[in-house]
Amino acid sequence: MTMSSPDPEKASPPGHGHGAGATQNYHQHAENTGMETIIDENGHEQAPHHGMSVGQYIKTRFTTLKPAMRPAPNPIRLLRMITGRQWAFFGVAFFAWTWDAFDFFTVSLTVEELAEDFGKTNTDITWGITLVLMLRSIGAILFGIAADRYGRKWPFVVNNLLFIVLELGTGFSQTYSQFLACRALFGIAMGGLYGNAAATALEDLPPAARGLMSGLLQQGYAFGYLLATAFARGLVNTTSHGWRPLFWFGACPPVLIIGLRLLLPETEIYEQHASVRRTARATAHGSGDRDKGGVSATFLRQGKVALKKHWLILIYLVLLMAGFNFMSHGSQDLYPTMLRSQYSFGANAVTVTQVVANLGAMSGGIVVGYVSQIFGRRISIIVMCIIGGALLYPYTFISSHVIIAPAFFEQFAVQGAWGVIPIHLMELSPGAFRTFVVGTSYQLGNLVSSASSTIESTIGERFPLEKNGGTGKVERYEYGKVICIFMGCVYAYVILLTLVGPEYLGRSFDVSEDEDVREVAGEEVVRAAAVANHGERHGYGHGERGYEQERYGLGGDGVGSAGSGSDAIEQGVMGRKSVEGGGHGQGKEVERV
């Protein structure tokens, strides 16, 4: 094993060439991804922390935080690197995530109207919010496994179909029980979308553009809140139907989102994984071992390997996401209450402050997501937590309308750290179960943090304030102090967890670099699958890792015309053997299957 910026002589696997093209493209990859890489004896990429002892890992937690000071790429150039197909994937995922948030906030923005219509208290109605938070993890598990096994496309479509049905169902609910049932089912649907949206939006992108686009994707949530606020003003209590038009309207955009997704194929990275499973099946059938080589059997074996090798990182991601969700909920949920109750802000002042804070959130996510590609994921998160902690006092103790400024920058810091999360989770997740791990860790963390507003409310009761007018009757609480204390603890927790955690900036999502896939399916099958799936292309490396061919000095995996099915698989396996026996290549492109 070798660490640091890899020597091309060491990077190439035995029996392969070290041409000038290989050296140039390999260093170009190192510059683009900006990550120290471990290269194994076969020339495959490994995680930066791969093979470290516990002591070595602990020692590197501080040294690896040092910003690499990579050249800052022009964001316009990064955007131009993205192909039309990749933009289409990102766009449909972004708007689905945005509307997911819109549908979630429809209840929180109509609590009083719902309570009056159903003859319940506001607390009773908030159970509709709590049920969504509690059941999102179930959706993440079910839809995550479905998306990793059967593809991103159809689980995504089913998710949005459920949004349509359940938003309409909520809008037509006549009883409190019907309302709760619709929101409970909505929680399952909502939980299933995040991991799939992140994978659809990001996994095919060029590595250099991931940070910027990760920040943009995450802020679809804040954008959804802004849209919900705006449409609530225009649709709630403006007709004889009261709150219902907001929910009816919420069922409309998913129709467009479904139509757009149906026009798009599967993502390239998922197709690579699916091709490996199909190739493993064909290979097993050819050898007579049908039980071992089925697509589902291969998927299950991948799951066992992922759980065995990555159980610790899965636990870490859940703990990390618990901290992040406490950070967002802790800084946001009681903030409007603090403005109204403690500082006597009117409805318009509260709305303006919230809108400006969300604009800060959207700005922070995009900027810090981009910056994390330059300085690193972990250091970007930690710096944002430090800045957010420094702003807690003005964010919670300024009693005039000047508070709008610290509100902007506090949410810039909170959501700036959040902007790193989608791609950070994807880079740390096992490739074959990326949707499941990203979605489930996010939603389990959200489940843990669902009590944050209750915790803050309970603590707030220890800091009573006199009623306005000095009657001596206690009706208000010093929520500013509570938010400040609570968020200070949360920031410390997130900083500590981020410090001790790993980072895999610039990880290749290409299936050829997935150690788990190679372990389950074998090197022969992985290479043959590449031929079967991309026989019409030149170069085994494709997509984001198109430089693979020159990096390894590989001329081809076989000769002849593009094949398919078992013929292509056979050609791919034989082609690899031919290359391995060919000695040192020149790192130049040669026609192949």
C-alpha positions in Angstrom: 0.0 0.0 0.0 1.2 3.5 -0.7 0.0 6.8 0.6 0.3 10.4 -0.6 0.0 11.6 -4.1 0.6 8.4 -6.0 3.6 7.8 -8.1 2.4 6.7 -11.5 5.0 3.9 -11.5 3.4 2.6 -8.3 -0.1 3.4 -9.4 -0.2 1.1 -12.4 -1.0 -2.5 -11.7 1.5 -5.3 -12.6 1.7 -6.1 -16.2 0.3 -2.7 -17.4 2.0 0.2 -19.1 3.1 3.5 -17.7 2.7 5.7 -20.7 2.9 9.4 -20.7 -0.9 9.5 -21.1 -1.3 7.5 -17.9 0.9 9.8 -15.9 -0.7 13.0 -17.2 -4.3 11.8 -16.6 -3.5 10.3 -13.3 -2.1 13.6 -11.9 -5.0 15.4 -13.5 -7.4 13.2 -11.5 -5.4 13.9 -8.3 -5.6 17.6 -9.0 -9.3 17.5 -9.8 -10.3 15.4 -6.7 -7.7 16.9 -4.4 -7.5 13.9 -2.2 -4.6 11.8 -1.1 -5.3 8.3 -2.4 -4.2 4.8 -1.5 -3.5 2.6 -4.5 -3.5 -1.1 -3.9 -1.4 -3.7 -5.7 -3.9 -3.9 -8.6 -4.0 -0.2 -9.1 -7.4 0.4 -7.5 -8.4 3.4 -5.4 -8.8 2.9 -1.6 -10.2 5.2 1.1 -7.5 7.5 2.6 -7.9 5.8 6.0 -7.8 2.3 4.5 -5.5 -0.1 6.4 -4.7 2.3 9.3 -4.5 1.1 12.9 -6.7 2.9 15.4 -3.6 4.8 16.7 -2.6 5.9 13.2 -6.2 7.0 12.4 -6.4 9.1 15.6 -3.1 10.8 14.8 -4.3 11.8 11.4 -7.6 13.4 12.6 -5.8 16.8 13.1 -3.2 16.6 10.3 -5.8 15.8 7.7 -7.8 18.9 8.6 -5.2 21.2 7.2 -6.7 22.8 4.1 -5.0 21.5 1.0 -5.3 25.0 -0.6 -6.2 23.6 -3.9 -6.7 26.1 -6.7 -10.3 27.4 -6.6 -12.0 26.4 -9.9 -14.2 28.9 -11.6 -17.8 27.9 -10.6 -19.0 28.8 -14.1 -16.4 26.4 -15.5 -17.7 23.7 -13.1 -21.3 24.3 -14.3 -20.2 24.0 -17.9 -18.6 20.6 -17.1 -22.0 19.2 -16.4 -23.7 17.6 -19.4 -27.3 18.1 -20.4 -28.3 14.7 -19.2 -26.6 15.3 -15.8 -28.4 18.7 -15.6 -31.7 16.9 -16.3 -31.0 14.4 -13.5 -30.1 17.2 -11.1 -33.1 19.3 -12.0 -35.7 16.6 -11.5 -34.1 15.6 -8.2 -33.8 19.2 -6.9 -37.5 20.0 -7.7 -38.6 16.7 -6.1 -36.7 17.5 -2.9 -38.0 21.0 -3.0 -41.6 19.9 -3.3 -41.0 17.2 -0.6 -40.2 20.1 1.8 -43.2 22.1 0.5 -45.5 19.3 1.3 -44.0 18.8 4.7 -44.4 22.5 5.7 -48.0 22.7 4.6 -49.1 21.4 8.0 -46.9 23.6 10.1 -48.1 26.7 8.3 -51.8 25.8 8.8 -51.8 24.5 12.4 -54.4 27.0 13.7 -56.8 26.5 10.7 -56.6 22.7 11.0 -57.2 22.8 14.7 -60.3 25.0 14.2 -61.7 22.8 11.4 -61.2 19.5 13.2 -62.1 20.8 16.7 -58.8 20.0 18.1 -56.0 21.9 19.9 -52.8 23.0 18.2 -50.9 20.3 20.1 -53.2 17.7 18.7 -52.5 18.9 15.1 -48.8 18.9 15.7 -49.0 15.1 16.0 -49.4 15.3 12.2 -45.9 16.7 12.1 -44.5 14.2 14.7 -45.9 11.2 12.8 -44.1 12.3 9.6 -40.8 12.6 11.5 -41.3 9.3 13.2 -42.1 7.3 10.1 -39.6 8.8 7.6 -37.0 6.2 8.6 -39.3 3.4 7.4 -39.6 5.0 4.0 -35.9 5.5 3.8 -35.3 1.8 4.4 -38.0 0.6 2.0 -37.4 2.9 -0.8 -33.6 3.0 -0.3 -33.3 -0.8 -0.7 -35.7 -0.7 -3.7 -33.7 2.1 -5.4 -30.4 0.2 -4.9 -31.8 -3.1 -6.1 -34.3 -2.1 -8.9 -33.0 1.3 -10.0 -33.4 4.9 -9.1 -36.2 5.6 -11.6 -39.3 3.6 -10.5 -39.0 4.1 -6.7 -38.6 7.8 -7.5 -41.8 7.7 -9.6 -43.7 5.8 -6.9 -42.6 8.3 -4.3 -44.1 11.2 -6.2 -47.3 9.3 -6.9 -47.7 8.8 -3.2 -47.2 12.6 -2.7 -50.0 13.3 -5.1 -52.4 10.8 -3.5 -51.6 11.8 0.1 -51.7 15.5 -0.4 -55.1 15.2 -2.0 -56.1 12.8 0.8 -55.1 15.4 3.4 -56.9 18.1 1.5 -60.1 16.1 1.5 -59.9 14.8 5.0 -63.1 15.2 7.0 -62.0 13.9 10.3 -59.0 14.2 12.6 -58.3 10.4 12.2 -58.2 10.7 8.4 -55.8 13.6 8.7 -53.4 11.6 10.9 -53.6 8.6 8.7 -52.7 10.6 5.6 -49.8 12.3 7.4 -48.4 9.0 8.7 -48.4 7.6 5.2 -46.9 10.8 3.9 -44.0 10.4 6.4 -43.1 7.0 4.8 -43.2 8.5 1.3 -41.2 11.6 2.4 -38.5 9.5 4.0 -38.0 7.5 0.8 -37.1 10.4 -1.4 -34.0 12.0 0.1 -31.5 9.2 -0.6 -32.8 8.6 -4.1 -32.8 12.4 -4.9 -29.2 12.7 -3.7 -28.1 9.7 -5.8 -30.0 10.8 -8.9 -28.6 14.4 -8.7 -25.0 13.7 -7.7 -23.7 10.3 -8.5 -23.1 10.9 -12.3 -21.6 14.4 -11.8 -17.9 15.2 -12.5 -16.0 14.9 -9.2 -14.9 18.6 -9.3 -18.5 19.8 -9.5 -19.9 17.7 -6.7 -19.4 20.1 -3.8 -21.1 23.0 -5.5 -24.0 20.9 -6.7 -24.3 19.2 -3.3 -24.8 22.6 -1.6 -27.4 23.6 -4.3 -29.3 20.3 -3.9 -29.5 20.5 -0.1 -31.0 24.0 -0.2 -34.0 22.7 -2.1 -35.4 22.2 1.4 -35.1 25.8 2.3 -36.5 26.8 -1.1 -39.4 24.5 -0.4 -40.1 26.3 2.8 -40.1 29.7 1.1 -42.5 28.4 -1.6 -44.8 27.0 1.1 -44.8 30.3 3.0 -45.6 32.2 -0.2 -48.4 29.9 -1.4 -49.9 29.7 2.1 -50.3 33.5 2.1 -52.1 33.2 -1.2 -54.2 30.1 -0.8 -55.1 29.7 2.9 -58.3 31.4 4.0 -58.6 33.2 0.7 -61.5 31.0 -0.5 -64.5 29.3 1.2 -62.4 26.1 1.4 -60.1 27.6 4.1 -56.8 25.6 4.4 -57.6 22.9 1.8 -56.5 24.6 -1.4 -52.9 24.6 -0.2 -52.9 20.8 0.0 -54.7 20.5 -3.3 -52.2 22.7 -5.0 -49.4 20.7 -3.4 -50.5 17.6 -5.3 -50.0 19.2 -8.7 -46.3 19.8 -9.3 -45.4 16.1 -8.6 -47.3 15.3 -11.8 -44.8 17.3 -13.8 -41.9 15.8 -11.8 -43.0 12.3 -12.6 -43.3 13.2 -16.3 -39.8 14.5 -16.4 -38.4 11.5 -14.6 -40.1 9.1 -16.9 -38.3 10.8 -19.8 -34.9 10.1 -18.2 -33.1 6.7 -18.1 -31.3 5.2 -15.1 -28.2 6.9 -13.8 -24.9 5.7 -15.3 -23.5 4.6 -12.0 -26.6 2.5 -11.2 -26.4 0.9 -14.6 -22.8 -0.1 -13.9 -23.9 -1.9 -10.7 -26.8 -3.5 -12.4 -24.5 -4.7 -15.2 -22.2 -6.4 -12.7 -25.2 -8.3 -11.2 -26.4 -9.4 -14.6 -23.0 -10.4 -15.7 -22.5 -12.4 -12.4 -25.8 -14.2 -13.2 -24.7 -15.0 -16.7 -21.3 -16.2 -15.5 -22.8 -18.4 -12.8 -25.4 -19.9 -15.2 -22.6 -20.7 -17.6 -20.8 -22.6 -14.8 -24.0 -24.3 -13.6 -24.1 -22.4 -10.2 -27.5 -20.8 -10.7 -28.4 -20.3 -7.1 -25.2 -18.3 -6.3 -25.3 -16.1 -9.4 -28.8 -14.6 -9.5 -29.2 -10.9 -9.5 -30.9 -10.8 -6.2 -28.4 -13.3 -4.7 -25.6 -11.0 -5.8 -27.4 -8.0 -4.3 -27.8 -9.9 -1.0 -24.2 -10.9 -0.9 -23.2 -7.3 -1.5 -25.4 -6.3 1.4 -23.7 -8.9 3.7 -20.2 -7.6 2.7 -21.2 -4.0 3.2 -22.7 -4.6 6.6 -19.6 -6.7 7.7 -17.1 -4.2 6.4 -18.9 -0.8 7.0 -21.1 -1.3 10.1 -19.0 1.2 12.0 -19.3 3.9 9.4 -23.0 3.3 9.2 -23.3 4.0 12.9 -21.1 7.0 12.6 -23.3 8.5 9.8 -26.4 8.1 11.9 -24.8 9.9 14.9 -23.5 12.6 12.6 -26.9 13.2 11.1 -28.5 13.3 14.5 -26.2 16.2 15.3 -26.9 17.9 12.1 -30.7 17.6 12.5 -30.4 18.9 16.0 -28.5 21.8 14.6 -31.2 22.7 12.1 -34.2 22.0 14.2 -32.6 23.6 17.3 -31.9 26.8 15.5 -35.1 27.1 13.6 -38.1 25.4 15.3 -38.6 27.7 18.2 -37.2 30.8 16.6 -40.5 32.3 15.4 -41.9 31.6 18.8 -39.0 33.5 20.4 -39.6 36.5 18.1 -43.3 36.7 18.8 -43.3 35.8 22.5 -40.1 37.1 23.9 -39.5 40.1 21.6 -43.1 40.9 20.6 -42.6 40.8 16.8 -45.7 41.1 14.7 -46.6 38.6 12.1 -45.1 40.5 9.2 -41.8 41.1 11.1 -41.6 37.4 11.9 -42.2 36.5 8.3 -39.6 38.9 6.9 -37.0 37.6 9.5 -37.8 34.0 8.5 -37.5 34.7 4.8 -34.2 36.5 5.2 -32.9 33.7 7.4 -33.8 31.2 4.7 -32.1 33.3 2.0 -29.0 33.1 4.2 -29.5 29.3 4.5 -29.7 28.9 0.7 -26.6 31.2 0.2 -24.6 29.3 2.8 -25.4 25.9 1.4 -24.3 26.8 -2.1 -21.1 28.7 -1.1 -19.9 26.3 1.5 -20.6 23.3 -0.7 -18.4 24.8 -3.3 -15.7 25.8 -0.8 -15.6 22.2 0.6 -14.3 21.0 -2.8 -11.3 23.3 -2.3 -10.6 23.0 1.5 -12.2 19.7 2.3 -15.5 18.4 3.7 -14.6 18.1 7.4 -12.8 21.5 7.8 -15.7 23.3 6.0 -18.2 21.8 8.5 -16.1 22.6 11.5 -15.5 26.2 10.4 -19.2 26.8 9.9 -20.0 25.4 13.3 -17.4 27.7 14.9 -18.9 30.7 13.0 -22.4 29.6 13.9 -21.4 29.4 17.6 -19.9 32.8 17.5 -23.2 34.3 16.2 -25.4 32.6 18.7 -25.5 35.6 21.1 -26.7 38.2 18.6 -29.0 35.6 17.0 -30.9 35.1 20.2 -30.4 38.2 22.3 -30.9 41.2 20.0 -34.5 42.3 20.6 -34.9 44.8 17.7 -35.5 44.3 14.0 -31.7 44.5 13.6 -31.8 40.8 14.5 -32.5 40.1 10.8 -28.7 40.4 10.1 -27.5 37.7 12.6 -30.5 35.6 11.5 -29.2 35.6 7.9 -25.6 34.7 8.9 -26.6 32.2 11.5 -28.6 30.2 9.0 -25.8 30.8 6.5 -23.5 28.9 8.9 -26.1 26.2 9.8 -27.1 25.4 6.2 -23.6 26.1 5.0 -22.5 23.0 7.0 -25.5 21.2 5.7 -24.6 22.0 2.1 -21.6 19.6 2.4 -23.8 16.7 3.7 -25.3 15.2 0.6 -22.0 14.5 -1.2 -20.2 13.8 2.1 -22.7 11.0 2.9 -22.4 9.6 -0.6 -18.7 9.6 -0.6 -18.6 7.7 2.7 -21.4 5.2 1.7 -20.9 1.7 0.3 -21.4 2.0 -3.5 -24.0 -0.7 -3.9 -26.2 0.6 -1.1 -25.6 4.3 -1.6 -29.3 5.3 -1.7 -30.2 3.2 1.3 -27.3 4.4 3.5 -27.7 8.1 2.6 -31.5 8.1 3.1 -31.6 5.9 6.2 -28.7 7.7 8.1 -30.4 11.1 7.3 -33.8 10.0 8.5 -32.7 8.1 11.6 -30.7 11.2 12.6 -33.9 13.2 12.0 -35.9 10.7 14.1 -33.4 11.2 17.0 -33.7 15.0 16.7 -37.5 15.1 16.4 -37.7 15.9 20.1 -35.5 19.0 19.8 -38.4 21.5 20.0 -39.8 19.6 23.0 -36.5 19.7 24.7 -36.1 23.4 24.2 -39.7 24.1 25.3 -39.2 22.1 28.5 -35.9 23.9 29.3 -37.6 27.2 28.4 -40.1 26.7 31.2 -37.3 27.2 33.7 -36.7 30.8 32.4 -40.1 32.5 32.7 -40.7 36.1 31.8 -43.5 38.4 32.9 -46.4 39.0 30.7 -46.2 42.2 28.6 -47.8 45.0 30.6 -46.3 43.9 33.9 -49.3 42.1 35.3 -47.0 39.5 36.8 -48.7 36.6 35.1 -46.2 34.3 33.5 -47.0 33.5 29.9 -43.7 34.1 28.2 -40.4 32.3 28.4 -36.8 33.3 27.6 -36.4 31.1 24.6 -33.4 33.1 23.4 -31.3 31.8 26.3 -32.5 28.3 25.7 -31.7 28.3 22.0 -28.3 29.7 22.8 -27.4 27.0 25.4 -28.9 24.2 23.3 -27.1 25.2 20.1 -23.8 25.7 21.9 -24.0 22.0 23.0 -25.0 20.9 19.5 -22.2 22.8 17.8 -19.7 21.2 20.1 -21.1 17.7 19.4 -21.0 18.2 15.6 -17.4 19.6 15.8 -16.2 16.7 17.8 -17.9 14.1 15.7 -16.7 15.7 12.4 -13.2 15.8 13.8 -13.0 12.1 14.6 -14.8 11.1 11.5 -13.4 10.1 8.1 -13.5 11.9 4.7 -13.3 10.6 1.2 -13.3 13.8 -0.9 -13.2 13.0 -4.6 -14.1 9.3 -4.3 -14.7 7.6 -7.6 -18.3 6.2 -7.8 -17.3 4.1 -10.8 -18.1 0.4 -10.1 -14.5 -0.6 -11.2 -13.2 1.2 -8.1 -15.8 -0.4 -5.7 -13.8 -2.8 -3.5 -17.0 -4.5 -2.2 -18.2 -5.2 -5.7 -14.9 -6.7 -6.7 -14.9 -8.9 -3.6 -18.4 -10.2 -4.3 -18.4 -10.5 -8.1 -14.7 -10.8 -8.9 -12.4 -8.8 -11.1 -13.2 -10.8 -14.2 -17.0 -10.2 -13.8 -16.5 -6.4 -13.2 -14.4 -6.0 -16.3 -16.8 -8.2 -18.4 -19.7 -6.2 -17.1 -18.1 -3.0 -18.3 -17.9 -4.5 -21.8 -21.4 -5.7 -21.8 -22.8 -2.4 -20.6 -20.6 -0.1 -22.7 -19.5 -2.2 -25.6 -20.1 0.6 -28.0 -17.6 2.9 -26.2 -13.9 3.0 -26.4 -12.0 2.6 -23.1 -12.9 0.6 -20.1 -12.9 3.7 -17.9 -16.0 5.8 -18.7 -18.1 8.5 -17.2 -16.3 10.3 -14.5 -13.3 8.0 -14.7 -12.7 8.1 -18.5 -9.0 8.5 -17.9 -8.8 4.9 -16.6 -7.6 3.6 -19.9 -4.5 5.8 -20.1 -3.9 5.6 -16.3 -3.5 1.8 -16.6 -2.0 1.8 -20.0 -4.8 -0.4 -21.1 -5.4 -0.6 -24.8 -8.6 -2.7 -24.7 -10.5 -5.5 -23.1 -10.8 -7.5 -26.4 -11.1 -7.2 -30.1 -13.9 -7.3 -32.6 -17.2 -5.5 -32.8 -19.4 -4.5 -30.0 -21.1 -7.5 -28.4 -23.9 -8.0 -26.0 -25.1 -10.5 -23.5 -23.0 -13.6 -23.1 -20.9 -12.9 -26.2 -19.8 -9.5 -24.8 -19.1 -11.0 -21.4 -16.9 -13.7 -23.0 -15.1 -11.1 -25.1 -14.5 -8.9 -22.1 -13.0 -11.7 -20.0 -10.8 -12.9 -22.9 -9.8 -9.4 -23.7 -8.6 -8.8 -20.2 -6.4 -11.9 -20.3 -5.0 -10.7 -23.6 -4.1 -7.3 -22.1 -2.5 -8.9 -19.0 -0.3 -11.0 -21.2 0.7 -8.1 -23.3 3.4 -6.7 -21.1 3.9 -2.9 -20.9 1.6 -0.8 -22.9 2.1 2.8 -24.0 -0.9 4.3 -22.3 -2.5 5.0 -25.6 -6.0 4.4 -26.8 -6.6 1.3 -29.0 -9.8 0.1 -30.6 -11.5 -2.5 -28.5 -15.0 -3.8 -27.6 
